[in-house]
Amino acid sequence: MPGLNALLNYHPLFVHFPIALWLAALLFEGLALWRANDEWHRTAVRLLYLGTIGGFAALSTGFMAQNSVVPEPDVQSILALHKLLMLITTSVALGLCLYAFAVRDRFDIGKRRLFLVGLVVLAILMVVGTDKGGFLVYHFGQSVNLTTTH
């Protein structure tokens, strides 16, 4: 598997799971509220749980990957912002998981609306944070093997 062998770190293997799962949780919760569907709500909560597990995997591999980022101040400032935003994002996700678990049997319409607002905040934080990570890779070429040999 040459693609896997060419990875400079394992962070890219994990970052896409929380992105997809958290956005899917937002979609399902929005649909659950719109259609008053309890099953879609339960699906949204499960997707949030899975995405948060993926978020912790992405965080841990990100901590390991940060050592491979060049020490240039411009790059390090973007890395610091990316790291801070993703720590906040994962903390919000964990908070939403704890909230969903705590009120699991009492999720009335008001609590579902609050949950949806939390998922919107989570999605916004995630998009801004992942944009910084993408900027590190695609603008500064971090964690990319730039060899020209084949």
Number of C-alpha atoms within 10 A of each C-alpha: 5 6 6 10 8 10 14 14 18 17 20 15 13 18 21 15 18 25 18 13 21 28 22 17 27 25 17 22 29 22 15 20 16 9 10 13 13 13 12 19 22 17 16 26 23 17 22 26 23 17 26 26 17 22 28 19 18 23 19 14 18 20 11 13 17 17 10 11 16 15 10 8 9 11 17 15 12 17 20 13 15 22 20 12 19 25 18 16 23 23 16 18 26 19 14 22 18 13 15 21 14 11 12 13 8 11 16 10 11 9 15 19 15 13 21 22 15 18 24 18 16 21 19 14 19 24 17 15 23 19 13 21 21 14 17 21 14 12 11 15 15 20 20 14 10 8 6 5 4 3
